[in-house]
Amino acid sequence: MIWFTSDFHLFHKNVLRFDDRPFKDVYEMHETIIYNWNEVIHDNDTVYYLGDLTFGSVNKTKEIIYALKGKIVYIKGNHDKGIEQYSDRFEGIYDYFHLVYNKQRYVMMHYPILSFPGVYRGSFMLYGHCHGNLQPIYNKNGQQILSKRLDVGCMNHNYYPINLHRVHELLDPIVNVPIDHHE
């Protein structure tokens, strides 16, 4: 099974307030994230983690990421300076990742992109960074720009990774509204 998530912000006390996360402290948040992850992820599953893992020390962070099941492909976020310290835990570390699975294209980056490879051919754009706060965008005709984009941040999915099937349930019904001349 393939899964997606981002923006754990481990050991980041202020994120509890910024995101209005429902935890008394970061340790309760860590316990919930680890429990939820391991409840749904199996050892042979692959999780695409789309950035902003930790604000903690290397040793404390390693304790958490080694407690997580599955294989992790890491796409770097804006708070991931030094993420290479954990490279032995990840299948790879990338700035941007492009996956084709069962003829479906998944474009992954920490930041949302409006115009991405295959946007008018059904590609999906998965991102984090926005913590569920991305505002609607309109084209020059006043139409809301819709595209098959999804914020996979953990806070948007009850602190669980989101699986491939759920991504399809959410994105398949969307019909793209053109943003540029590449229709």
C-alpha positions as CSV (number, residue, x, y, z in Angstrom):
1,M,0.0,0.0,0.0
2,I,1.1,3.6,-0.7
3,W,0.6,6.4,1.8
4,F,1.3,10.1,2.1
5,T,1.7,12.6,5.0
6,S,3.7,15.6,6.1
7,D,4.3,18.3,8.6
8,F,4.7,16.4,11.9
9,H,6.8,19.3,13.3
10,L,8.1,17.0,16.1
11,F,9.3,18.8,19.2
12,H,7.8,22.1,17.9
13,K,5.8,23.4,20.8
14,N,4.5,26.5,18.9
15,V,2.8,24.3,16.2
16,L,0.4,23.1,18.8
17,R,-1.0,26.7,19.0
18,F,-0.4,27.6,15.3
19,D,-2.4,24.6,14.1
20,D,-4.7,24.4,17.1
21,R,-3.5,20.8,17.5
22,P,-5.6,18.9,20.1
23,F,-2.7,17.8,22.3
24,K,-1.6,18.9,25.8
25,D,2.0,18.9,24.7
26,V,4.4,17.7,22.0
27,Y,4.9,14.3,23.7
28,E,1.2,13.5,23.5
29,M,1.3,14.6,19.8
30,H,4.3,12.3,19.2
31,E,2.5,9.4,20.8
32,T,-0.6,9.9,18.7
33,I,1.4,10.3,15.5
34,I,3.4,7.1,16.2
35,Y,0.3,5.2,17.2
36,N,-1.8,6.3,14.2
37,W,1.0,5.6,11.8
38,N,1.7,2.1,13.1
39,E,-2.0,1.3,13.2
40,V,-2.3,1.6,9.5
41,I,1.2,1.2,8.0
42,H,2.6,-2.3,7.5
43,D,6.3,-3.1,7.1
44,N,6.1,-3.4,3.3
45,D,4.1,-0.2,2.8
46,T,5.7,2.9,1.4
47,V,5.0,6.3,2.9
48,Y,5.9,9.4,1.0
49,Y,6.6,12.0,3.6
50,L,6.4,15.5,2.2
51,G,8.6,17.5,4.6
52,D,8.9,19.3,7.9
53,L,9.6,16.4,10.2
54,T,11.3,17.7,13.3
55,F,12.6,20.6,15.4
56,G,14.2,18.1,17.9
57,S,17.7,16.7,18.5
58,V,19.0,14.0,16.2
59,N,18.9,11.3,18.9
60,K,15.3,12.1,20.0
61,T,14.1,12.3,16.4
62,K,15.8,9.0,15.5
63,E,13.9,7.3,18.4
64,I,10.6,8.4,16.8
65,I,11.4,7.7,13.1
66,Y,12.8,4.3,13.9
67,A,9.5,3.5,15.7
68,L,7.6,4.0,12.5
69,K,6.7,1.0,10.3
70,G,7.2,0.8,6.6
71,K,9.5,2.3,4.0
72,I,9.7,6.1,3.9
73,V,10.5,8.2,0.8
74,Y,11.4,11.7,2.0
75,I,10.6,14.9,0.1
76,K,12.2,17.9,1.8
77,G,10.3,20.8,3.4
78,N,11.4,24.3,4.4
79,H,12.2,23.2,8.0
80,D,14.4,20.2,6.9
81,K,17.9,21.6,7.2
82,G,20.1,18.6,8.1
83,I,17.5,15.9,7.2
84,E,20.3,14.0,5.6
85,Q,21.4,13.0,9.1
86,Y,18.5,10.4,9.0
87,S,19.3,9.2,5.4
88,D,19.8,5.6,6.6
89,R,16.1,5.5,7.6
90,F,14.8,6.8,4.3
91,E,14.5,5.1,0.9
92,G,15.7,8.4,-0.6
93,I,15.6,12.1,0.1
94,Y,14.3,14.5,-2.7
95,D,13.3,18.1,-3.2
96,Y,10.6,17.0,-5.6
97,F,9.3,13.5,-6.5
98,H,7.3,12.2,-9.4
99,L,5.7,8.8,-9.2
100,V,3.8,6.9,-11.8
101,Y,1.7,4.1,-10.3
102,N,-1.0,2.1,-12.2
103,K,-0.7,4.7,-15.0
104,Q,-1.6,7.6,-12.6
105,R,1.0,10.4,-12.1
106,Y,1.6,11.8,-8.6
107,V,3.6,15.0,-8.4
108,M,4.9,15.5,-4.9
109,M,6.6,18.5,-3.3
110,H,6.4,20.1,0.1
111,Y,5.0,23.3,-1.5
112,P,1.8,23.4,-3.6
113,I,2.2,24.0,-7.3
114,L,-0.6,25.3,-9.5
115,S,0.8,24.3,-12.8
116,F,2.5,20.9,-12.6
117,P,3.4,18.1,-15.1
118,G,0.2,16.5,-16.4
119,V,-2.1,18.9,-14.7
120,Y,-4.6,18.8,-17.6
121,R,-4.1,15.0,-18.1
122,G,-5.3,13.9,-14.7
123,S,-2.0,14.1,-12.7
124,F,-2.3,14.6,-8.9
125,M,-0.3,17.2,-7.0
126,L,0.3,16.2,-3.4
127,Y,1.9,18.7,-1.0
128,G,2.2,19.8,2.6
129,H,3.4,23.1,4.0
130,C,0.1,24.9,4.1
131,H,-1.4,23.2,7.2
132,G,-4.8,23.3,5.6
133,N,-4.8,27.1,5.1
134,L,-4.4,27.4,1.3
135,Q,-6.9,30.0,0.2
136,P,-8.9,29.7,-3.1
137,I,-7.2,31.1,-6.2
138,Y,-9.2,32.6,-9.2
139,N,-8.3,32.9,-12.9
140,K,-8.6,36.0,-14.9
141,N,-12.2,35.1,-15.7
142,G,-13.1,35.0,-12.0
143,Q,-13.4,31.2,-11.9
144,Q,-12.0,29.4,-8.9
145,I,-9.0,27.4,-10.1
146,L,-9.6,23.8,-9.3
147,S,-7.0,21.1,-9.9
148,K,-6.3,17.7,-8.5
149,R,-4.2,19.0,-5.6
150,L,-4.3,17.7,-2.0
151,D,-2.7,18.9,1.2
152,V,-1.5,15.7,2.9
153,G,-0.4,17.4,6.1
154,C,-1.1,15.2,9.1
155,M,-3.3,17.8,10.7
156,N,-5.7,17.6,7.8
157,H,-6.2,13.8,8.2
158,N,-6.6,13.4,11.9
159,Y,-2.9,12.8,12.4
160,Y,-3.0,9.6,10.2
161,P,-1.2,9.1,6.9
162,I,-3.6,9.1,3.9
163,N,-3.6,6.2,1.6
164,L,-3.7,6.0,-2.2
165,H,-7.4,5.0,-2.3
166,R,-8.5,7.9,-0.2
167,V,-6.5,10.3,-2.4
168,H,-8.4,9.0,-5.4
169,E,-11.7,9.4,-3.7
170,L,-10.9,13.0,-3.0
171,L,-9.3,14.0,-6.3
172,D,-10.9,11.8,-9.0
173,P,-14.1,13.9,-9.1
174,I,-12.3,17.2,-9.6
175,V,-12.4,18.7,-13.1
176,N,-9.5,21.1,-13.6
177,V,-10.2,24.7,-14.3
178,P,-7.4,26.0,-16.6
179,I,-4.8,28.2,-15.0
180,D,-2.5,28.8,-18.0
181,H,-2.3,28.2,-21.8
182,H,-1.2,24.6,-21.6
183,E,-4.6,23.1,-21.6
